[in-house]
Amino acid sequence: MGCCGGKCENILFRNAKEDDFVESAWGKGRASYIAFRGFFTLFLVVFLVWHLYDSFSRDTLYFTKADNWGYLLLVVYFIWALVLACVGYCRKHSSEVSPLPNETEKEAKPEGRLPWYFQVQWLLFNMSFTVAFLVLFAYNGLVIKGEFNIQDVAVHILNSVVALLDTLVCGIHVRLLHVVYPMCFGLLYVVFVLIYWGAGGTDAKGNPYVYSIIDFSGDPGLAAGVCVGLVFLAVPLSHLFVYLLYRLRCVLVRMYEKKLQGEREEQAFLRRMGRAPIF
């Protein structure tokens, strides 16, 4: 059964239906789901291009910022998910006998094992959404000092709105043990900040840090405490928030399905009554 009564296997990307990655949890048509994904993918890409152009024109050291890493990750997830949704839709409506993947691949695949491209989508989903809500709660509270422009709103607020909507619409499962992946993402950024600082890197104004709250030169104790707190406290709390949204989606979907079932039973009853003799 494995360690922890088989629960430790939940840390892997296994035991999920492939349709969960290309269809809505609400059972709507794939075409409307693709339209949903396409709209928000276009929205995110447009703001990314605009933000990149503005950042490089002002030399703001775009790729040193954690919030920009998170936004890039979110864009990659939406593009990846859109491509897979489109491929799944085309293959379903094509003359091919087998769905994605083909039957020979499906037979050779171990039980419970997802194709690599769905595993990548699941990984991107976990990391990008957890980081999006982390940026919303932690970054806006610790870094921004009340000065917002439209790009700040897109990168620090609207990205989490998009993540919220996608969590409630998509069919991807959220598992608590998957918190290790966004934590690894956070650790990777901490390592980058340490290397950048050790190499003499500065922010756009020449200060020896990327964020003033993570200043290893001025206050190494505070900087280390913030890094540890963000990775081992803020990231798990953000992932817990994503998990609670997932549980909310499950409840709402069950209520919706029960309502549909009741309507179908009522229609069937009325049809039977319509065919029944009056006397």
C-alpha positions in Angstrom: 0.0 0.0 0.0 2.9 2.3 0.5 3.9 4.7 3.3 1.2 6.5 5.4 -1.4 4.0 4.2 -0.8 5.0 0.6 -1.2 8.7 1.3 2.4 9.5 0.4 1.6 8.5 -3.2 -0.5 11.7 -3.3 2.7 13.7 -3.5 3.0 12.4 -7.1 0.9 13.4 -10.1 -1.1 10.2 -10.4 -4.6 8.8 -10.1 -6.5 11.5 -11.9 -8.7 11.3 -15.0 -7.2 12.8 -18.1 -10.4 14.5 -19.0 -10.0 16.6 -15.8 -7.2 18.5 -17.5 -9.1 19.3 -20.7 -12.6 19.8 -19.5 -14.5 22.0 -17.1 -15.5 20.5 -13.7 -19.1 21.7 -14.5 -19.6 19.4 -17.4 -20.0 22.1 -20.0 -18.9 21.7 -23.6 -15.3 21.7 -24.4 -15.7 24.6 -26.9 -16.9 27.0 -24.2 -14.1 25.8 -21.9 -11.5 26.5 -24.7 -13.1 30.0 -25.1 -12.7 30.6 -21.4 -9.1 29.5 -21.5 -8.3 31.4 -24.6 -9.8 34.7 -23.3 -7.7 34.7 -20.1 -4.6 33.4 -21.9 -4.8 36.3 -24.3 -5.4 38.7 -21.3 -2.3 37.5 -19.5 -0.1 37.5 -22.5 -1.1 41.0 -23.5 -0.2 42.3 -20.1 3.0 40.3 -20.1 4.2 41.9 -23.3 3.2 45.4 -22.1 4.9 44.8 -18.7 8.1 43.5 -20.4 8.3 46.4 -22.8 7.8 48.9 -20.0 10.2 47.2 -17.6 13.0 47.0 -20.1 12.5 50.5 -21.3 12.9 51.7 -17.7 15.5 49.1 -16.8 13.7 47.8 -13.7 15.5 44.5 -13.7 12.4 42.5 -14.5 13.7 39.0 -14.0 15.0 39.6 -10.5 11.5 40.1 -9.0 9.6 37.2 -7.4 6.2 38.6 -8.4 7.4 38.6 -12.1 8.6 35.0 -11.8 5.1 34.1 -10.5 3.4 36.0 -13.4 5.6 34.3 -16.0 4.7 30.9 -14.4 1.0 31.7 -14.6 1.3 32.7 -18.3 3.2 29.4 -19.1 0.4 27.4 -17.3 -2.4 29.1 -19.2 -0.7 28.6 -22.5 0.1 25.0 -21.7 -3.5 24.3 -20.5 -5.0 26.0 -23.6 -2.8 24.0 -26.0 -3.8 20.7 -24.3 -7.5 21.7 -24.2 -7.4 22.5 -28.0 -5.6 19.2 -28.8 -8.0 17.2 -26.7 -11.0 18.9 -28.4 -9.6 18.3 -31.9 -8.8 14.7 -31.2 -12.2 14.1 -29.7 -14.0 15.4 -32.8 -11.6 13.9 -35.3 -11.9 10.6 -37.1 -9.2 9.1 -34.8 -10.5 6.1 -32.8 -8.4 6.7 -29.7 -8.4 9.8 -27.5 -5.3 11.5 -26.1 -3.0 9.5 -25.8 -3.5 6.6 -28.3 -4.6 3.1 -27.2 -1.2 1.5 -27.5 0.3 4.2 -25.3 -2.6 3.8 -22.8 -2.0 0.1 -22.6 1.7 0.5 -22.0 1.1 3.1 -19.3 1.2 1.8 -15.7 -2.1 2.0 -13.8 -2.8 5.5 -12.4 0.1 7.1 -14.4 -0.8 10.3 -16.3 1.0 11.3 -19.6 3.9 13.6 -18.9 2.2 16.6 -20.5 -0.7 16.4 -18.0 1.8 16.0 -15.1 3.5 19.1 -16.3 0.1 20.9 -16.4 -0.7 19.8 -12.9 2.8 20.9 -11.7 2.3 24.3 -13.3 -1.2 24.6 -11.8 0.0 24.0 -8.3 3.0 26.3 -8.4 1.5 29.2 -10.4 -1.8 29.4 -8.4 -0.1 29.1 -5.0 2.4 31.8 -6.0 -0.4 34.0 -7.4 -2.3 34.1 -4.1 1.0 34.4 -2.2 1.7 37.6 -4.2 -1.8 38.9 -3.5 -1.5 38.4 0.3 2.2 38.6 1.2 3.7 40.8 -1.5 0.9 43.5 -1.4 1.2 43.6 2.3 5.0 43.6 2.7 6.4 45.3 -0.4 4.0 47.7 -2.0 3.6 51.0 -0.2 0.3 52.1 -1.5 1.5 53.1 -5.0 -0.3 51.3 -7.8 -0.4 51.5 -11.5 -2.3 49.4 -14.0 0.6 47.0 -14.4 0.8 46.5 -10.7 -2.9 45.7 -10.6 -2.4 43.2 -13.4 0.7 41.5 -11.9 -0.3 41.6 -8.3 -4.1 41.5 -8.2 -5.7 40.5 -11.5 -3.5 37.4 -11.7 -5.0 36.1 -8.5 -8.5 36.8 -9.8 -7.7 34.8 -12.9 -6.3 32.0 -10.7 -9.4 32.1 -8.5 -11.8 31.7 -11.5 -9.7 28.9 -13.1 -9.6 27.0 -9.8 -13.4 27.2 -9.6 -13.9 26.2 -13.3 -11.3 23.6 -14.2 -11.4 20.0 -13.3 -7.8 19.7 -11.9 -7.6 18.3 -8.3 -5.7 20.0 -5.5 -3.8 17.9 -3.0 -2.3 19.2 0.2 0.9 17.2 -0.3 1.5 19.0 -3.6 2.6 22.0 -1.5 6.1 20.7 -1.8 6.3 22.0 -5.4 5.5 25.7 -4.7 7.8 25.4 -1.7 10.6 24.3 -4.0 9.8 27.2 -6.3 10.2 29.5 -3.3 13.5 27.9 -2.3 14.7 28.3 -5.8 14.0 32.0 -5.7 15.7 32.4 -2.2 18.8 30.7 -3.7 18.7 33.1 -6.6 18.4 36.1 -4.3 21.4 34.9 -2.2 23.5 34.3 -5.3 22.5 37.7 -6.8 23.3 39.5 -3.6 26.6 37.6 -3.2 27.6 38.6 -6.7 27.0 42.2 -5.9 23.6 42.6 -7.6 21.4 45.6 -6.9 17.9 46.9 -7.5 17.1 49.5 -10.2 18.2 52.3 -7.8 21.6 50.7 -6.9 20.6 49.4 -3.5 22.2 46.0 -2.6 19.0 44.0 -2.6 16.1 43.1 -4.8 13.5 43.9 -2.1 14.2 46.2 0.8 12.7 43.7 3.2 15.2 41.1 2.1 18.4 43.1 2.7 21.2 40.7 3.6 23.6 43.6 3.8 21.7 45.8 6.1 19.7 43.3 8.3 20.7 39.7 7.5 18.6 38.4 10.4 15.4 40.0 9.1 16.2 38.9 5.6 16.7 35.3 6.6 13.6 35.3 8.7 11.5 36.7 5.9 12.8 34.1 3.5 12.1 31.2 5.9 8.7 32.6 6.8 7.7 33.0 3.2 8.8 29.5 2.1 7.7 27.5 5.1 4.7 29.5 6.3 3.3 31.8 3.7 3.6 29.3 0.8 1.8 26.5 2.7 -1.0 28.9 3.8 -1.4 30.1 0.2 -1.6 26.5 -1.0 -4.2 25.7 1.7 -6.2 28.6 0.3 -6.1 27.0 -3.1 -7.1 23.7 -1.6 -10.1 25.3 0.2 -11.2 26.8 -3.2 -11.0 23.4 -4.7 -13.1 21.9 -1.9 -15.6 24.8 -2.5 -15.7 23.9 -6.2 -16.4 20.2 -5.3 -19.3 21.2 -3.1 -20.8 23.6 -5.7 -20.4 21.1 -8.5 -22.2 18.4 -6.5 -25.0 20.8 -5.8 -25.2 21.7 -9.4 -25.3 18.0 -10.5 -28.0 17.2 -7.9 -30.1 20.1 -9.3 -29.7 18.8 -12.9 -30.5 15.2 -11.7 -33.7 16.5 -10.1 -34.7 18.4 -13.2 -34.1 15.3 -15.4 -36.2 13.2 -13.0 -39.0 15.8 -13.0 -39.0 16.0 -16.8 -39.1 12.2 -17.1 -42.0 12.1 -14.6 -43.9 14.7 -16.6 -43.3 12.8 -19.8 -44.7 9.6 -18.2 -47.7 11.5 -17.0 -48.3 13.0 -20.4 -48.4 9.5 -22.0 -50.6 8.0 -19.2 -54.4 7.7 -19.9 -56.6 10.2 -18.2 -59.3 7.6 -17.2 
